[in-house]
């Protein structure tokens, strides 16, 4: 069931930021401990109850239940912005939808009005891998600060940004991991791996589902967050191994998939570098960019084909909520950097020592706030960049065909049905021919499906339908191929 929790303030009261700060419950008041404390994990029931309390006490927060998870838990999204923006949220949404499809804009005057009045829309997704426990815990701290703080920095964010926050992309796994971990605290099994997959069907690879759309949680996020708002920025918060950098931000290493607009490549790189500079300037050691992760597979990056800059952050892990101690000699070479040495993309190495959930939550929250600050201060840039990406897609790239055609007379109805489902779920426009037609001397029967390549999400269609050619990257000139990070091909015609 779809639920919407809206802050209820007595008509006798006039909202003021200071009053709001007094009535919004702190995480300690709700959970009984600091979020991110060692050996403590809030479960999904406690987290969702806290988000509802924030919505009841702060006019900056609305909580939506988008639907049920695979195991029937509520899958929730917070919308956080200023009360003034909430009051005109439908109007701001309409502006965003017009910028997402330039064909709907009537002329330069309307375009200027949209750019002047629109807000940066940011989607933060957390906890897709349930054993990467920090992000979903951090979500409560981030939501609290945005719901209650009177600082100029937070006010600037609230005035200029509409934040869509998904605290967990895998609530079922979060609940299982929290139950398992907390039941073993103080025993020899504290911090031991969960002895079953932390998703009912896909385990760890639920973040490879962003074109096949096989899981309920993916479908809810795509249909009711991505497609519902088409954000300009998406921040996907993850954790990685313990023996390298403390946190990663883009730029990504090569390769980038060739159907991604170059303006998004540049936008991702500048935003990730900004976030890295912010954290390094705060004295946080071990921040790395341009290392480990590439931007080739759409299985991880739906948003790159829908006008948004995807910022992946990866924070070093502990033993779930149990702290670890990393000896300096365990820090060493990684992909495109060495965790034991200073370099341009790793300017302030972390030298080893104690590392735990408090550190993870602190680094992740600092990264999220840096991203939101950039989105607020550069609101006009993000709207113009988003519009430009969509305008170029609507005009059609020179490298793209005029259209793709899926013939109707194939003996593969299941494959065609699934391919069409993938395309249309991704907001790709697909048309069906009413009569037989001929293109380039090839006859196509009535009922064939045509995907015109002059539409906002043509880049998604092209990368799903063309044959991939992974670039020939070498470890050094004349040397062996560089090992790819991830999937190197995804052509629907071959897969299906």
Order of alpha helices (4+ residues) and beta strands (2+ residues): beta-alpha-alpha-alpha-beta-beta-alpha-alpha-alpha-beta-alpha-alpha-beta-alpha-alpha-beta-beta-alpha-beta-beta-beta-beta-beta-beta-alpha-alpha-beta-alpha-beta-beta-beta-beta-alpha-alpha
